[in-house]
Amino acid sequence: MTHAPAGSATGGQFASSGGSSSAAKAPAKTAPKTAAKPAHPAAQVIKERKAALHGRAAADREQARKLTTELHVLQSQEATAHAAAVKAAAAAKKAHHAATAKPVSAKVAAARRAAAAHRKARGHHATLRQRISGMQHQISTLNAQAKQLDAQAAAL
């Protein structure tokens, strides 16, 4: 009676000595471990954080692009409003001079209407300028935020 080696099928048990002693004493070969080490848990969190930061930056840039399109529309409206304000100012000036030269009630009424049209056109132009200025500020803020988010992602 001999003791079977621990790596054999009957490992750790007594066996008869009827076989070759070299086979019984030779350790069984185990398969090599090929499983890769799992990644550090923080690495996955960092990847997710970077992806989130880049996603927010992309969303900010997309919003800035949409606002830029709207800005171009407002700028064309502003140019038209400016031209209308200049034209209304010229008409108001002409009507005012006509009314002061010959104060007929029809001419005075025309001068008042022209002055009112000029005030309206000037007000519309000013409102558009404010909206354009605000939108330009918003676009620059969004682009700066996107740049900052990308820098944060690169620092991770």
Short mmCIF file of the C-alpha atoms (twelve columns), coordinates in Angstrom:
data_MODEL
# 
_entry.id   MODEL 
# 
loop_
_atom_site.group_PDB 
_atom_site.id 
_atom_site.type_symbol 
_atom_site.label_atom_id 
_atom_site.label_alt_id 
_atom_site.label_comp_id 
_atom_site.label_asym_id 
_atom_site.label_seq_id 
_atom_site.Cartn_x 
_atom_site.Cartn_y 
_atom_site.Cartn_z 
_atom_site.pdbx_PDB_model_num 
ATOM 1   C CA . MET A 1   0.000   0.000   0.000   1 
ATOM 2   C CA . THR A 2   1.222   3.425   -0.917  1 
ATOM 3   C CA . HIS A 3   -0.226  6.850   -0.504  1 
ATOM 4   C CA . ALA A 4   -1.488  8.422   -3.781  1 
ATOM 5   C CA . PRO A 5   -0.209  11.934  -4.490  1 
ATOM 6   C CA . ALA A 6   -2.531  14.854  -3.774  1 
ATOM 7   C CA . GLY A 7   -2.833  15.909  -7.424  1 
ATOM 8   C CA . SER A 8   -4.061  12.513  -8.697  1 
ATOM 9   C CA . ALA A 9   -7.649  11.439  -9.230  1 
ATOM 10  C CA . THR A 10  -7.535  9.484   -5.976  1 
ATOM 11  C CA . GLY A 11  -5.462  12.159  -4.308  1 
ATOM 12  C CA . GLY A 12  -4.683  11.746  -0.642  1 
ATOM 13  C CA . GLN A 13  -5.927  8.128   -0.471  1 
ATOM 14  C CA . PHE A 14  -4.078  4.878   -0.032  1 
ATOM 15  C CA . ALA A 15  -3.603  2.954   -3.255  1 
ATOM 16  C CA . SER A 16  -2.179  -0.389  -4.159  1 
ATOM 17  C CA . SER A 17  1.395   -0.433  -5.348  1 
ATOM 18  C CA . GLY A 18  0.473   -2.340  -8.502  1 
ATOM 19  C CA . GLY A 19  1.285   0.454   -10.944 1 
ATOM 20  C CA . SER A 20  4.461   2.173   -11.860 1 
ATOM 21  C CA . SER A 21  5.788   4.205   -9.047  1 
ATOM 22  C CA . SER A 22  6.910   7.073   -11.328 1 
ATOM 23  C CA . ALA A 23  3.366   7.715   -12.565 1 
ATOM 24  C CA . ALA A 24  2.006   7.709   -9.074  1 
ATOM 25  C CA . LYS A 25  4.657   10.060  -7.750  1 
ATOM 26  C CA . ALA A 26  4.666   12.508  -10.700 1 
ATOM 27  C CA . PRO A 27  2.579   15.572  -9.897  1 
ATOM 28  C CA . ALA A 28  -0.337  16.191  -12.194 1 
ATOM 29  C CA . LYS A 29  0.072   19.229  -14.414 1 
ATOM 30  C CA . THR A 30  -2.526  21.899  -13.939 1 
ATOM 31  C CA . ALA A 31  -3.774  24.154  -16.705 1 
ATOM 32  C CA . PRO A 32  -2.058  27.547  -16.758 1 
ATOM 33  C CA . LYS A 33  -4.150  30.428  -15.481 1 
ATOM 34  C CA . THR A 34  -5.129  32.673  -18.388 1 
ATOM 35  C CA . ALA A 35  -7.721  34.814  -16.654 1 
ATOM 36  C CA . ALA A 36  -6.729  38.475  -16.818 1 
ATOM 37  C CA . LYS A 37  -6.610  40.482  -13.667 1 
ATOM 38  C CA . PRO A 38  -9.736  42.521  -13.195 1 
ATOM 39  C CA . ALA A 39  -9.298  46.244  -13.765 1 
ATOM 40  C CA . HIS A 40  -9.111  48.490  -10.774 1 
ATOM 41  C CA . PRO A 41  -12.639 49.633  -9.831  1 
ATOM 42  C CA . ALA A 42  -11.595 53.271  -9.854  1 
ATOM 43  C CA . ALA A 43  -10.491 53.016  -13.502 1 
ATOM 44  C CA . GLN A 44  -14.048 52.335  -14.620 1 
ATOM 45  C CA . VAL A 45  -15.352 55.226  -12.538 1 
ATOM 46  C CA . ILE A 46  -12.777 57.550  -14.099 1 
ATOM 47  C CA . LYS A 47  -13.739 56.409  -17.611 1 
ATOM 48  C CA . GLU A 48  -17.413 57.030  -16.855 1 
ATOM 49  C CA . ARG A 49  -16.629 60.454  -15.376 1 
ATOM 50  C CA . LYS A 50  -14.573 61.414  -18.443 1 
ATOM 51  C CA . ALA A 51  -17.344 60.263  -20.762 1 
ATOM 52  C CA . ALA A 52  -19.891 62.276  -18.780 1 
ATOM 53  C CA . LEU A 53  -17.733 65.408  -18.906 1 
ATOM 54  C CA . HIS A 54  -17.128 65.053  -22.649 1 
ATOM 55  C CA . GLY A 55  -20.863 64.462  -23.161 1 
ATOM 56  C CA . ARG A 56  -21.772 67.641  -21.276 1 
ATOM 57  C CA . ALA A 57  -19.158 69.584  -23.242 1 
ATOM 58  C CA . ALA A 58  -20.587 68.289  -26.521 1 
ATOM 59  C CA . ALA A 59  -24.096 69.256  -25.417 1 
ATOM 60  C CA . ASP A 60  -22.894 72.770  -24.568 1 
ATOM 61  C CA . ARG A 61  -21.233 73.113  -27.961 1 
ATOM 62  C CA . GLU A 62  -24.389 71.888  -29.711 1 
ATOM 63  C CA . GLN A 63  -26.473 74.444  -27.801 1 
ATOM 64  C CA . ALA A 64  -23.971 77.157  -28.770 1 
ATOM 65  C CA . ARG A 65  -24.295 76.131  -32.441 1 
ATOM 66  C CA . LYS A 66  -28.097 76.393  -32.248 1 
ATOM 67  C CA . LEU A 67  -27.861 79.792  -30.615 1 
ATOM 68  C CA . THR A 68  -25.399 80.930  -33.279 1 
ATOM 69  C CA . THR A 69  -27.970 80.080  -35.946 1 
ATOM 70  C CA . GLU A 70  -30.593 82.088  -34.069 1 
ATOM 71  C CA . LEU A 71  -28.066 84.902  -33.649 1 
ATOM 72  C CA . HIS A 72  -27.589 85.169  -37.413 1 
ATOM 73  C CA . VAL A 73  -31.356 85.498  -37.861 1 
ATOM 74  C CA . LEU A 74  -31.494 88.226  -35.215 1 
ATOM 75  C CA . GLN A 75  -28.576 90.054  -36.811 1 
ATOM 76  C CA . SER A 76  -30.341 90.133  -40.178 1 
ATOM 77  C CA . GLN A 77  -33.528 91.374  -38.458 1 
ATOM 78  C CA . GLU A 78  -31.454 94.006  -36.678 1 
ATOM 79  C CA . ALA A 79  -29.991 95.226  -39.959 1 
ATOM 80  C CA . THR A 80  -33.495 95.547  -41.397 1 
ATOM 81  C CA . ALA A 81  -34.734 97.300  -38.258 1 
ATOM 82  C CA . HIS A 82  -31.787 99.684  -38.374 1 
ATOM 83  C CA . ALA A 83  -32.570 100.583 -41.977 1 
ATOM 84  C CA . ALA A 84  -36.222 101.112 -41.048 1 
ATOM 85  C CA . ALA A 85  -35.237 103.322 -38.113 1 
ATOM 86  C CA . VAL A 86  -32.980 105.449 -40.330 1 
ATOM 87  C CA . LYS A 87  -35.723 105.766 -42.932 1 
ATOM 88  C CA . ALA A 88  -38.301 106.663 -40.271 1 
ATOM 89  C CA . ALA A 89  -35.923 109.253 -38.789 1 
ATOM 90  C CA . ALA A 90  -35.483 110.860 -42.186 1 
ATOM 91  C CA . ALA A 91  -39.243 110.878 -42.777 1 
ATOM 92  C CA . ALA A 92  -39.878 112.336 -39.311 1 
ATOM 93  C CA . LYS A 93  -37.301 115.066 -39.893 1 
ATOM 94  C CA . LYS A 94  -38.806 115.928 -43.273 1 
ATOM 95  C CA . ALA A 95  -42.351 115.973 -41.879 1 
ATOM 96  C CA . HIS A 96  -41.254 118.121 -38.936 1 
ATOM 97  C CA . HIS A 97  -39.657 120.713 -41.232 1 
ATOM 98  C CA . ALA A 98  -42.754 120.742 -43.446 1 
ATOM 99  C CA . ALA A 99  -45.008 121.223 -40.420 1 
ATOM 100 C CA . THR A 100 -42.903 124.069 -39.016 1 
ATOM 101 C CA . ALA A 101 -42.699 125.822 -42.374 1 
ATOM 102 C CA . LYS A 102 -46.455 125.669 -42.993 1 
ATOM 103 C CA . PRO A 103 -48.358 124.716 -39.838 1 
ATOM 104 C CA . VAL A 104 -51.377 123.156 -41.486 1 
ATOM 105 C CA . SER A 105 -53.090 120.622 -39.266 1 
ATOM 106 C CA . ALA A 106 -52.658 117.788 -41.813 1 
ATOM 107 C CA . LYS A 107 -48.928 118.406 -41.976 1 
ATOM 108 C CA . VAL A 108 -48.641 118.530 -38.193 1 
ATOM 109 C CA . ALA A 109 -50.547 115.252 -37.908 1 
ATOM 110 C CA . ALA A 110 -48.250 113.688 -40.527 1 
ATOM 111 C CA . ALA A 111 -45.225 114.891 -38.566 1 
ATOM 112 C CA . ARG A 112 -46.601 113.330 -35.379 1 
ATOM 113 C CA . ARG A 113 -47.254 110.030 -37.143 1 
ATOM 114 C CA . ALA A 114 -43.760 110.043 -38.624 1 
ATOM 115 C CA . ALA A 115 -42.249 110.784 -35.211 1 
ATOM 116 C CA . ALA A 116 -44.243 107.928 -33.671 1 
ATOM 117 C CA . ALA A 117 -43.085 105.566 -36.411 1 
ATOM 118 C CA . HIS A 118 -39.513 106.634 -35.762 1 
ATOM 119 C CA . ARG A 119 -39.827 105.990 -32.000 1 
ATOM 120 C CA . LYS A 120 -41.301 102.557 -32.680 1 
ATOM 121 C CA . ALA A 121 -38.573 101.627 -35.184 1 
ATOM 122 C CA . ARG A 122 -35.851 102.931 -32.874 1 
ATOM 123 C CA . GLY A 123 -37.292 100.950 -29.950 1 
ATOM 124 C CA . HIS A 124 -37.486 97.761  -32.004 1 
ATOM 125 C CA . HIS A 125 -33.893 98.226  -33.127 1 
ATOM 126 C CA . ALA A 126 -32.740 98.741  -29.530 1 
ATOM 127 C CA . THR A 127 -34.586 95.632  -28.372 1 
ATOM 128 C CA . LEU A 128 -32.951 93.553  -31.084 1 
ATOM 129 C CA . ARG A 129 -29.511 94.922  -30.115 1 
ATOM 130 C CA . GLN A 130 -30.116 93.855  -26.503 1 
ATOM 131 C CA . ARG A 131 -31.236 90.391  -27.545 1 
ATOM 132 C CA . ILE A 132 -28.208 90.008  -29.805 1 
ATOM 133 C CA . SER A 133 -25.852 91.121  -27.054 1 
ATOM 134 C CA . GLY A 134 -27.413 88.693  -24.576 1 
ATOM 135 C CA . MET A 135 -27.244 85.834  -27.046 1 
ATOM 136 C CA . GLN A 136 -23.590 86.547  -27.848 1 
ATOM 137 C CA . HIS A 137 -22.818 86.450  -24.129 1 
ATOM 138 C CA . GLN A 138 -24.702 83.156  -23.735 1 
ATOM 139 C CA . ILE A 139 -22.820 81.587  -26.670 1 
ATOM 140 C CA . SER A 140 -19.444 82.632  -25.299 1 
ATOM 141 C CA . THR A 141 -20.399 81.278  -21.860 1 
ATOM 142 C CA . LEU A 142 -21.419 77.912  -23.330 1 
ATOM 143 C CA . ASN A 143 -18.192 77.641  -25.310 1 
ATOM 144 C CA . ALA A 144 -16.132 78.521  -22.224 1 
ATOM 145 C CA . GLN A 145 -17.983 75.889  -20.180 1 
ATOM 146 C CA . ALA A 146 -17.361 73.268  -22.861 1 
ATOM 147 C CA . LYS A 147 -13.675 74.130  -22.892 1 
ATOM 148 C CA . GLN A 148 -13.521 73.891  -19.094 1 
ATOM 149 C CA . LEU A 149 -15.298 70.504  -19.071 1 
ATOM 150 C CA . ASP A 150 -12.866 69.131  -21.637 1 
ATOM 151 C CA . ALA A 151 -9.966  70.368  -19.513 1 
ATOM 152 C CA . GLN A 152 -11.430 68.641  -16.451 1 
ATOM 153 C CA . ALA A 153 -11.802 65.406  -18.408 1 
ATOM 154 C CA . ALA A 154 -8.212  65.626  -19.603 1 
ATOM 155 C CA . ALA A 155 -7.014  66.148  -16.040 1 
ATOM 156 C CA . LEU A 156 -8.589  62.888  -14.844 1 
# 
